[in-house]
């Protein structure tokens, strides 16, 4: 029997019921018709809500510039997508296509039990905007951890977390990249912040009033995720009670390629566990400190001249001598002849300088707050342990020592011991002083 036929038979059974039963029958039939609709949509393989391209309906007072800002796109792109010749002439009720919104916008992660109305309250974005950007109905119930697209330039909602008056952190971070955390408070507080269980070393940034501002890096391992991971923030209130909140950050795929490396017999033996494990203990001790104050705040300088290109980028998955791809390149390789000058990219203190079996002649610099850079395979080293160095100082010369198949500089950046992409720091300062503080 078909579902509509079943509904008709039910109506015949109740035909002679009392008025109250009729009212109940109406409710029952309404529920059954709703179930029928859901079942039919499910059986047809189509979602309840389907939208091929996000749209927005112009409201009273809207301008094209305001709409473009809401959805994180340019006015020119919005006008072109909707064949608008005069950007100053749009009409209330006009439906606009939002180009590229479902591919390019950042996302936030929904919490258990949340609806779009809850997310609107949390982010300061209207429910209708969230629905349009994500092709959802405003009444749709979200599943925990569901990524929801938001405008790139979104407003700063009211932030309520006791003495903490603002928080800035990325909604998502690419594997191998580094995010930034900024927290402001109305008074000095003792903060305890962990990222996926890893304690973060906070720096206190200057302010012009009684408030306090704290900053830290959020490093993402190249092999972590994808998926949501917790940023846990806690402090002790004046009454001695620990106040804690968790903010999910979505880790997205880095799209790293794979590479097979064939080592000559005399160097392949350097991969033996009894060699690599001992050396790992040495370098781990050299990059484990987190109590050194931050030494630099400007973007890094390139450690070798720009004329020497990248020969192997950070994050690429590697197989050695036909083995499994269970490793990745923890740094950035620059192909350069032996003897090319290597300079210090940012202020710091040398925590290691000496020969190693796998890494060859190596230098490690402590830049403060758990941030270190490493330089492997050098032919010469011109610094020593404990020496304070500044950006641009001479560090050493490119070489081919240790586990190396040719002359090059391996440049590594580690935060709390986690290897992250150093190239990101050539373009970005340690912290953005004008970064928007918001509740993610």
DRENLOPA-71165 format. One record per residue (C-alpha): residue in three letters; x, y, z negated. Coordinates in steps of 0.2 Angstrom, whole numbers, padded with zeros to 4 digits, always signed. Layout:
<rs>
ALAXYZ...
</rs>
This chain:
<rs>
UNK+0000+0000+0000UNK+0007+0017+0004UNK+0009+0030-0009UNK-0004+0042-0002UNK-0017+0027-0002UNK-0013+0024-0020UNK-0017+0041-0024UNK-0034+0041-0015UNK-0039+0025-0024UNK-0035+0033-0041UNK-0047+0047-0036UNK-0061+0035-0032UNK-0059+0026-0049UNK-0061+0043-0059UNK-0075+0049-0048UNK-0089+0048-0061UNK-0078+0054-0076UNK-0083+0068-0088UNK-0077+0086-0086UNK-0063+0083-0098UNK-0058+0068-0089UNK-0059+0077-0072UNK-0047+0090-0079UNK-0035+0076-0085UNK-0037+0068-0067UNK-0032+0084-0059UNK-0016+0085-0070UNK-0013+0066-0066UNK-0015+0069-0047UNK-0004+0084-0047UNK+0010+0074-0056UNK+0007+0060-0044UNK+0008+0071-0029UNK+0024+0079-0036UNK+0031+0061-0039UNK+0026+0056-0021UNK+0035+0071-0014UNK+0051+0067-0023UNK+0050+0049-0018UNK+0047+0053+0000UNK+0062+0065+0000UNK+0073+0052-0009UNK+0068+0038+0003UNK+0071+0049+0018UNK+0089+0053+0012UNK+0086+0072+0012UNK+0089+0083-0004UNK+0075+0092-0012UNK+0084+0108-0008UNK+0093+0110+0009UNK+0101+0126+0015UNK+0113+0126+0030UNK+0119+0144+0027UNK+0117+0155+0011UNK+0106+0171+0013UNK+0101+0186+0003UNK+0085+0196+0004UNK+0089+0215+0003UNK+0081+0223-0013UNK+0076+0241-0017UNK+0092+0251-0020UNK+0104+0239-0011UNK+0117+0245+0001UNK+0127+0234+0012UNK+0143+0238+0003UNK+0135+0232-0014UNK+0129+0216-0006UNK+0146+0213+0001UNK+0155+0215-0016UNK+0142+0204-0025UNK+0147+0190-0013UNK+0166+0193-0012UNK+0166+0197+0007UNK+0170+0212+0017UNK+0157+0224+0023UNK+0163+0222+0041UNK+0161+0203+0040UNK+0144+0205+0033UNK+0139+0217+0046UNK+0146+0206+0060UNK+0137+0190+0054UNK+0120+0200+0054UNK+0123+0210+0070UNK+0121+0226+0061UNK+0128+0241+0071UNK+0125+0254+0057UNK+0131+0249+0040UNK+0120+0263+0032UNK+0104+0256+0039UNK+0097+0240+0031UNK+0079+0237+0026UNK+0071+0231+0010UNK+0066+0213+0013UNK+0079+0210+0027UNK+0086+0193+0025UNK+0105+0193+0027UNK+0117+0178+0031UNK+0132+0177+0019UNK+0146+0171+0030UNK+0159+0159+0022UNK+0151+0160+0005UNK+0150+0141+0003UNK+0169+0139+0007UNK+0178+0154+0000UNK+0170+0159-0016UNK+0178+0154-0033UNK+0168+0142-0044UNK+0163+0140-0062UNK+0159+0124-0071UNK+0142+0121-0078UNK+0140+0115-0096UNK+0129+0101-0102UNK+0110+0106-0101UNK+0113+0122-0092UNK+0102+0129-0079UNK+0105+0143-0067UNK+0096+0155-0079UNK+0109+0150-0092UNK+0124+0153-0080UNK+0116+0170-0075UNK+0116+0175-0094UNK+0134+0168-0096UNK+0141+0177-0081UNK+0131+0193-0078UNK+0126+0187-0060UNK+0108+0186-0056UNK+0099+0170-0055UNK+0094+0173-0037UNK+0112+0177-0032UNK+0118+0160-0039UNK+0104+0151-0031UNK+0107+0159-0014UNK+0126+0155-0015UNK+0124+0137-0019UNK+0108+0133-0009UNK+0099+0129-0025UNK+0081+0132-0032UNK+0082+0144-0047UNK+0073+0130-0058UNK+0086+0117-0053UNK+0094+0108-0068UNK+0113+0106-0066UNK+0123+0091-0071UNK+0138+0094-0083UNK+0154+0099-0074UNK+0145+0104-0058UNK+0155+0117-0049UNK+0144+0133-0045UNK+0150+0146-0033UNK+0151+0164-0039UNK+0155+0181-0031UNK+0173+0184-0030UNK+0171+0201-0039UNK+0158+0198-0052UNK+0153+0209-0066UNK+0160+0208-0084UNK+0146+0201-0095UNK+0144+0204-0113UNK+0157+0194-0122UNK+0152+0187-0139UNK+0165+0177-0149UNK+0167+0185-0166UNK+0183+0196-0167UNK+0187+0191-0149UNK+0180+0204-0138UNK+0186+0198-0121UNK+0193+0183-0112UNK+0201+0183-0094UNK+0205+0166-0086UNK+0203+0158-0069UNK+0187+0148-0065UNK+0198+0136-0055UNK+0217+0133-0053UNK+0225+0123-0038UNK+0235+0108-0043UNK+0253+0113-0046UNK+0249+0132-0048UNK+0249+0143-0064UNK+0234+0152-0071UNK+0234+0167-0083UNK+0225+0169-0099UNK+0221+0185-0107UNK+0212+0188-0124UNK+0208+0204-0132UNK+0202+0205-0151UNK+0195+0219-0161UNK+0209+0216-0174UNK+0225+0205-0175UNK+0220+0187-0177UNK+0230+0170-0177UNK+0225+0161-0161UNK+0227+0143-0158UNK+0224+0140-0139UNK+0227+0123-0130UNK+0225+0119-0112UNK+0220+0100-0109UNK+0228+0097-0126UNK+0244+0107-0122UNK+0247+0121-0135UNK+0250+0138-0126UNK+0263+0150-0132UNK+0254+0167-0133UNK+0263+0184-0130UNK+0256+0200-0138UNK+0253+0214-0126UNK+0253+0232-0131UNK+0237+0242-0133UNK+0232+0260-0136UNK+0221+0257-0151UNK+0217+0245-0166UNK+0213+0230-0154UNK+0225+0216-0150UNK+0229+0208-0133UNK+0236+0191-0130UNK+0243+0183-0114UNK+0249+0166-0109UNK+0252+0155-0094UNK+0241+0140-0090UNK+0252+0128-0080UNK+0243+0114-0070UNK+0253+0098-0066UNK+0254+0093-0048UNK+0246+0076-0052UNK+0232+0083-0063UNK+0214+0081-0058UNK+0204+0086-0048UNK+0190+0090-0060UNK+0186+0101-0075UNK+0198+0102-0090UNK+0196+0111-0107UNK+0203+0127-0112UNK+0201+0127-0131UNK+0202+0143-0141UNK+0201+0144-0160UNK+0205+0157-0173UNK+0202+0158-0192UNK+0189+0171-0197UNK+0190+0182-0212UNK+0180+0170-0223UNK+0192+0156-0219UNK+0181+0147-0207UNK+0189+0141-0190UNK+0179+0148-0175UNK+0181+0138-0159UNK+0175+0138-0141UNK+0179+0128-0126UNK+0180+0135-0109UNK+0181+0123-0094UNK+0193+0126-0080UNK+0191+0117-0064UNK+0207+0109-0056UNK+0206+0108-0037UNK+0216+0098-0025UNK+0232+0105-0019UNK+0232+0096-0002UNK+0250+0091-0003UNK+0259+0081+0011UNK+0269+0065+0009UNK+0288+0063+0013UNK+0299+0047+0014UNK+0317+0049+0009UNK+0330+0037+0014UNK+0346+0038+0002UNK+0363+0031+0007UNK+0369+0016-0003UNK+0381+0026-0013UNK+0368+0038-0019UNK+0353+0027-0020UNK+0360+0019-0036UNK+0358+0036-0045UNK+0339+0032-0046UNK+0342+0018-0058UNK+0332+0020-0074UNK+0347+0019-0086UNK+0354+0034-0077UNK+0338+0045-0074UNK+0331+0042-0092UNK+0347+0048-0100UNK+0348+0064-0089UNK+0329+0067-0092UNK+0332+0068-0111UNK+0346+0081-0108UNK+0336+0093-0097UNK+0320+0091-0107UNK+0329+0097-0123UNK+0336+0112-0112UNK+0318+0117-0107UNK+0308+0113-0122UNK+0309+0130-0132UNK+0294+0140-0134UNK+0299+0153-0147UNK+0310+0164-0136UNK+0301+0181-0133UNK+0296+0184-0115UNK+0311+0191-0106UNK+0303+0197-0090UNK+0287+0204-0083UNK+0290+0208-0065UNK+0289+0196-0050UNK+0304+0185-0047UNK+0317+0188-0035UNK+0322+0175-0022UNK+0337+0165-0028UNK+0344+0164-0011UNK+0343+0175+0004UNK+0327+0174+0014UNK+0337+0169+0030UNK+0338+0151+0022UNK+0321+0143+0025UNK+0312+0130+0014UNK+0317+0112+0019UNK+0306+0103+0006UNK+0291+0112-0003UNK+0285+0110-0020UNK+0272+0096-0024UNK+0276+0085-0008UNK+0273+0067-0013UNK+0289+0057-0011UNK+0294+0039-0007UNK+0312+0034-0009UNK+0319+0020+0002UNK+0302+0013+0007UNK+0295+0013-0011UNK+0278+0019-0017UNK+0273+0037-0016UNK+0272+0038-0035UNK+0283+0054-0037UNK+0282+0072-0031UNK+0295+0085-0027UNK+0296+0096-0043UNK+0304+0111-0035UNK+0307+0121-0019UNK+0322+0116-0008UNK+0331+0130+0002UNK+0342+0123+0016UNK+0358+0133+0015UNK+0377+0129+0018UNK+0389+0125+0004UNK+0395+0141-0004UNK+0380+0152-0001UNK+0377+0164-0016UNK+0363+0159-0028UNK+0357+0174-0039UNK+0346+0175-0055UNK+0328+0178-0051UNK+0322+0186-0067UNK+0330+0190-0084UNK+0333+0176-0097UNK+0346+0166-0107UNK+0356+0152-0100UNK+0350+0136-0110UNK+0361+0123-0099UNK+0375+0124-0087UNK+0385+0109-0083UNK+0387+0093-0072UNK+0373+0080-0071UNK+0373+0064-0062UNK+0356+0066-0052UNK+0354+0085-0052UNK+0373+0088-0049UNK+0380+0104-0056UNK+0365+0112-0064UNK+0359+0128-0073UNK+0344+0131-0083UNK+0338+0148-0088UNK+0325+0152-0102UNK+0314+0166-0098UNK+0304+0166-0114UNK+0288+0158-0120UNK+0291+0141-0113UNK+0295+0147-0095UNK+0312+0140-0088UNK+0320+0139-0071UNK+0332+0126-0065UNK+0345+0126-0051UNK+0352+0109-0045UNK+0366+0103-0033UNK+0377+0118-0035UNK+0395+0118-0029UNK+0400+0131-0042UNK+0393+0139-0058UNK+0397+0156-0064UNK+0387+0156-0080UNK+0388+0147-0097UNK+0376+0141-0110UNK+0370+0155-0121UNK+0374+0169-0109UNK+0361+0183-0106UNK+0357+0186-0088UNK+0347+0199-0078UNK+0338+0198-0061UNK+0351+0199-0047UNK+0366+0192-0057UNK+0377+0180-0048UNK+0373+0162-0055UNK+0382+0150-0043UNK+0385+0143-0026UNK+0374+0131-0015UNK+0381+0114-0015UNK+0378+0095-0011UNK+0381+0088-0028UNK+0371+0074-0037UNK+0357+0065-0029UNK+0357+0075-0013UNK+0356+0071+0006UNK+0363+0088+0012UNK+0368+0105+0006UNK+0354+0114-0002UNK+0347+0123-0017UNK+0334+0115-0027UNK+0324+0128-0037UNK+0313+0122-0051UNK+0301+0132-0062UNK+0294+0123-0078UNK+0282+0130-0091UNK+0280+0120-0107UNK+0290+0107-0097UNK+0277+0106-0083UNK+0285+0108-0066UNK+0274+0121-0056UNK+0276+0130-0039UNK+0290+0143-0041UNK+0285+0152-0025UNK+0269+0159-0034UNK+0280+0169-0045UNK+0289+0178-0031UNK+0272+0187-0027UNK+0264+0189-0044UNK+0271+0197-0061UNK+0270+0187-0077UNK+0254+0195-0082UNK+0241+0207-0073UNK+0239+0221-0086UNK+0223+0227-0076UNK+0215+0209-0075UNK+0197+0209-0079UNK+0192+0201-0096UNK+0177+0190-0095UNK+0169+0175-0100UNK+0174+0164-0085
</rs>
